[in-house]
Amino acid sequence: MKACRQCQFLFDQKDSRLFPEAERDNRKFQLDRCPNCNSTDLSEDYSGMVLIFDPESSEIAKRLNVTRKGQYALRVR
């Protein structure tokens, strides 16, 4: 799993569901960009995880400035 240092989004680079272009091209590959904010500042060094299902009504999502459902790291180094 990788964590974005900009938005703290957690993702598996091999999960093609996060990357529609991989499905269209029928190939699996690793991307060096966050699927949430498009940042290239990624890390495998993170701690804590929170799952956000409804960012509009979640107090945790508001504190983390999250607007998209998904997995987020609490701290990224």
Backbone as JSON Lines, residues from 0, in Angstrom:
{"i":0,"aa":"M","n":[0.84,-1.18,0.0],"ca":[0.0,0.0,0.0],"c":[0.88,1.25,0.0]}
{"i":1,"aa":"K","n":[0.41,2.23,-0.73],"ca":[1.08,3.53,-0.77],"c":[0.16,4.56,-0.14]}
{"i":2,"aa":"A","n":[0.77,5.57,0.44],"ca":[0.03,6.68,1.01],"c":[0.5,7.96,0.34]}
{"i":3,"aa":"C","n":[-0.43,8.82,0.01],"ca":[-0.11,10.11,-0.59],"c":[0.23,11.09,0.53]}
{"i":4,"aa":"R","n":[1.35,11.77,0.39],"ca":[1.74,12.75,1.4],"c":[0.89,14.01,1.34]}
{"i":5,"aa":"Q","n":[0.24,14.26,0.22],"ca":[-0.57,15.46,0.06],"c":[-1.97,15.29,0.66]}
{"i":6,"aa":"C","n":[-2.66,14.2,0.31],"ca":[-4.05,14.03,0.75],"c":[-4.25,12.83,1.68]}
{"i":7,"aa":"Q","n":[-3.2,12.07,1.95],"ca":[-3.2,10.92,2.85],"c":[-4.03,9.73,2.34]}
{"i":8,"aa":"F","n":[-4.41,9.74,1.09],"ca":[-5.18,8.65,0.49],"c":[-4.31,7.41,0.42]}
{"i":9,"aa":"L","n":[-4.87,6.27,0.83],"ca":[-4.17,4.98,0.78],"c":[-4.67,4.18,-0.4]}
{"i":10,"aa":"F","n":[-3.75,3.57,-1.14],"ca":[-4.17,2.78,-2.29],"c":[-3.12,1.74,-2.63]}
{"i":11,"aa":"D","n":[-3.58,0.69,-3.29],"ca":[-2.71,-0.35,-3.8],"c":[-2.46,-0.03,-5.27]}
{"i":12,"aa":"Q","n":[-1.23,0.15,-5.64],"ca":[-0.91,0.56,-7.02],"c":[-1.3,-0.49,-8.04]}
{"i":13,"aa":"K","n":[-1.56,-1.71,-7.62],"ca":[-1.91,-2.77,-8.56],"c":[-3.42,-2.94,-8.69]}
{"i":14,"aa":"D","n":[-4.2,-2.12,-7.99],"ca":[-5.66,-2.22,-8.03],"c":[-6.19,-1.42,-9.22]}
{"i":15,"aa":"S","n":[-6.51,-2.11,-10.29],"ca":[-6.91,-1.43,-11.52],"c":[-8.25,-0.72,-11.4]}
{"i":16,"aa":"R","n":[-9.05,-1.02,-10.37],"ca":[-10.33,-0.32,-10.2],"c":[-10.11,1.17,-9.92]}
{"i":17,"aa":"L","n":[-8.96,1.5,-9.34],"ca":[-8.65,2.9,-9.05],"c":[-8.12,3.64,-10.29]}
{"i":18,"aa":"F","n":[-7.72,2.87,-11.28],"ca":[-7.1,3.45,-12.45],"c":[-7.86,3.02,-13.71]}
{"i":19,"aa":"P","n":[-8.9,3.75,-14.11],"ca":[-9.72,3.35,-15.25],"c":[-8.94,3.13,-16.54]}
{"i":20,"aa":"E","n":[-7.86,3.88,-16.74],"ca":[-7.09,3.7,-17.97],"c":[-6.47,2.31,-18.05]}
{"i":21,"aa":"A","n":[-6.18,1.69,-16.9],"ca":[-5.63,0.33,-16.9],"c":[-6.69,-0.65,-17.38]}
{"i":22,"aa":"E","n":[-7.94,-0.44,-16.99],"ca":[-9.01,-1.34,-17.44],"c":[-9.28,-1.16,-18.92]}
{"i":23,"aa":"R","n":[-9.29,0.08,-19.4],"ca":[-9.55,0.33,-20.81],"c":[-8.48,-0.34,-21.68]}
{"i":24,"aa":"D","n":[-7.24,-0.23,-21.24],"ca":[-6.14,-0.78,-22.02],"c":[-5.91,-2.26,-21.73]}
{"i":25,"aa":"N","n":[-6.69,-2.81,-20.79],"ca":[-6.61,-4.22,-20.42],"c":[-5.19,-4.59,-19.99]}
{"i":26,"aa":"R","n":[-4.61,-3.77,-19.15],"ca":[-3.27,-4.05,-18.66],"c":[-3.18,-3.65,-17.2]}
{"i":27,"aa":"K","n":[-2.3,-4.29,-16.49],"ca":[-2.07,-3.95,-15.09],"c":[-0.68,-3.33,-15.0]}
{"i":28,"aa":"F","n":[-0.58,-2.23,-14.32],"ca":[0.71,-1.6,-14.16],"c":[0.7,-0.76,-12.9]}
{"i":29,"aa":"Q","n":[1.86,-0.4,-12.46],"ca":[1.97,0.43,-11.27],"c":[2.09,1.88,-11.69]}
{"i":30,"aa":"L","n":[1.31,2.7,-11.05],"ca":[1.36,4.14,-11.33],"c":[2.1,4.84,-10.21]}
{"i":31,"aa":"D","n":[2.72,5.93,-10.53],"ca":[3.45,6.72,-9.55],"c":[2.7,7.99,-9.19]}
{"i":32,"aa":"R","n":[1.37,7.93,-9.29],"ca":[0.54,9.08,-8.97],"c":[-0.61,8.65,-8.07]}
{"i":33,"aa":"C","n":[-1.03,9.55,-7.22],"ca":[-2.18,9.3,-6.36],"c":[-3.45,9.38,-7.21]}
{"i":34,"aa":"P","n":[-4.34,8.38,-7.12],"ca":[-5.58,8.44,-7.89],"c":[-6.58,9.47,-7.35]}
{"i":35,"aa":"N","n":[-6.33,9.98,-6.16],"ca":[-7.23,10.95,-5.56],"c":[-6.87,12.39,-5.94]}
{"i":36,"aa":"C","n":[-5.58,12.76,-5.79],"ca":[-5.2,14.15,-6.03],"c":[-4.14,14.31,-7.12]}
{"i":37,"aa":"N","n":[-3.68,13.2,-7.69],"ca":[-2.72,13.2,-8.79],"c":[-1.3,13.6,-8.38]}
{"i":38,"aa":"S","n":[-1.02,13.61,-7.08],"ca":[0.31,13.94,-6.59],"c":[1.28,12.78,-6.84]}
{"i":39,"aa":"T","n":[2.55,13.11,-6.99],"ca":[3.58,12.08,-7.13],"c":[4.36,11.9,-5.83]}
{"i":40,"aa":"D","n":[3.99,12.62,-4.79],"ca":[4.66,12.54,-3.5],"c":[4.04,11.42,-2.67]}
{"i":41,"aa":"L","n":[4.53,10.18,-2.87],"ca":[3.96,8.99,-2.24],"c":[4.95,8.36,-1.27]}
{"i":42,"aa":"S","n":[4.42,7.6,-0.33],"ca":[5.25,6.92,0.65],"c":[4.63,5.59,1.05]}
{"i":43,"aa":"E","n":[5.48,4.65,1.42],"ca":[5.0,3.39,1.99],"c":[5.07,3.44,3.51]}
{"i":44,"aa":"D","n":[5.57,4.54,4.05],"ca":[5.75,4.7,5.49],"c":[4.6,5.54,6.04]}
{"i":45,"aa":"Y","n":[3.61,4.87,6.59],"ca":[2.45,5.55,7.16],"c":[2.01,4.8,8.41]}
{"i":46,"aa":"S","n":[1.2,5.45,9.23],"ca":[0.66,4.79,10.41],"c":[-0.8,5.16,10.56]}
{"i":47,"aa":"G","n":[-1.56,4.21,11.07],"ca":[-2.98,4.41,11.26],"c":[-3.74,4.42,9.96]}
{"i":48,"aa":"M","n":[-4.98,4.0,10.04],"ca":[-5.83,3.96,8.84],"c":[-7.26,4.24,9.27]}
{"i":49,"aa":"V","n":[-7.95,4.98,8.45],"ca":[-9.37,5.25,8.68],"c":[-10.1,5.04,7.36]}
{"i":50,"aa":"L","n":[-11.27,4.43,7.44],"ca":[-12.1,4.23,6.25],"c":[-13.22,5.26,6.27]}
{"i":51,"aa":"I","n":[-13.36,5.99,5.21],"ca":[-14.41,7.0,5.1],"c":[-15.44,6.5,4.09]}
{"i":52,"aa":"F","n":[-16.67,6.32,4.57],"ca":[-17.76,5.85,3.7],"c":[-18.65,6.99,3.23]}
{"i":53,"aa":"D","n":[-18.87,7.96,4.1],"ca":[-19.74,9.09,3.77],"c":[-19.04,10.38,4.19]}
{"i":54,"aa":"P","n":[-18.19,10.92,3.33],"ca":[-17.4,12.09,3.72],"c":[-18.22,13.34,4.05]}
{"i":55,"aa":"E","n":[-19.41,13.44,3.51],"ca":[-20.23,14.62,3.76],"c":[-20.76,14.69,5.19]}
{"i":56,"aa":"S","n":[-21.0,13.54,5.82],"ca":[-21.56,13.55,7.17],"c":[-20.57,13.06,8.22]}
{"i":57,"aa":"S","n":[-19.36,12.75,7.84],"ca":[-18.36,12.22,8.77],"c":[-17.56,13.35,9.43]}
{"i":58,"aa":"E","n":[-17.52,13.33,10.75],"ca":[-16.72,14.32,11.5],"c":[-15.23,14.07,11.27]}
{"i":59,"aa":"I","n":[-14.84,12.81,11.17],"ca":[-13.43,12.48,10.92],"c":[-13.02,12.98,9.55]}
{"i":60,"aa":"A","n":[-13.88,12.81,8.56],"ca":[-13.58,13.3,7.21],"c":[-13.39,14.81,7.22]}
{"i":61,"aa":"K","n":[-14.21,15.5,7.97],"ca":[-14.09,16.96,8.04],"c":[-12.76,17.36,8.67]}
{"i":62,"aa":"R","n":[-12.34,16.64,9.73],"ca":[-11.06,16.95,10.38],"c":[-9.87,16.67,9.48]}
{"i":63,"aa":"L","n":[-10.01,15.65,8.63],"ca":[-8.93,15.3,7.71],"c":[-9.05,16.03,6.37]}
{"i":64,"aa":"N","n":[-10.07,16.84,6.2],"ca":[-10.34,17.55,4.94],"c":[-10.53,16.57,3.77]}
{"i":65,"aa":"V","n":[-11.29,15.51,4.03],"ca":[-11.54,14.47,3.04],"c":[-12.88,14.73,2.36]}
{"i":66,"aa":"T","n":[-12.88,14.64,1.03],"ca":[-14.12,14.84,0.28],"c":[-14.51,13.62,-0.54]}
{"i":67,"aa":"R","n":[-13.66,12.6,-0.56],"ca":[-13.92,11.39,-1.35],"c":[-13.86,10.17,-0.44]}
{"i":68,"aa":"K","n":[-14.78,9.23,-0.62],"ca":[-14.74,8.03,0.22],"c":[-13.52,7.2,-0.13]}
{"i":69,"aa":"G","n":[-13.03,6.45,0.85],"ca":[-11.85,5.61,0.64],"c":[-11.08,5.39,1.92]}
{"i":70,"aa":"Q","n":[-9.87,4.86,1.77],"ca":[-8.97,4.6,2.9],"c":[-7.98,5.74,3.01]}
{"i":71,"aa":"Y","n":[-7.74,6.2,4.23],"ca":[-6.81,7.3,4.45],"c":[-5.87,6.97,5.6]}
{"i":72,"aa":"A","n":[-4.63,7.38,5.47],"ca":[-3.65,7.23,6.54],"c":[-3.82,8.36,7.54]}
{"i":73,"aa":"L","n":[-3.56,8.07,8.79],"ca":[-3.62,9.13,9.8],"c":[-2.32,9.93,9.83]}
{"i":74,"aa":"R","n":[-1.2,9.25,9.56],"ca":[0.09,9.95,9.5],"c":[0.92,9.33,8.37]}
{"i":75,"aa":"V","n":[1.49,10.18,7.54],"ca":[2.35,9.74,6.45],"c":[3.72,10.36,6.66]}
{"i":76,"aa":"R","n":[4.75,9.52,6.61],"ca":[6.12,10.02,6.77],"c":[6.83,10.02,5.44]}
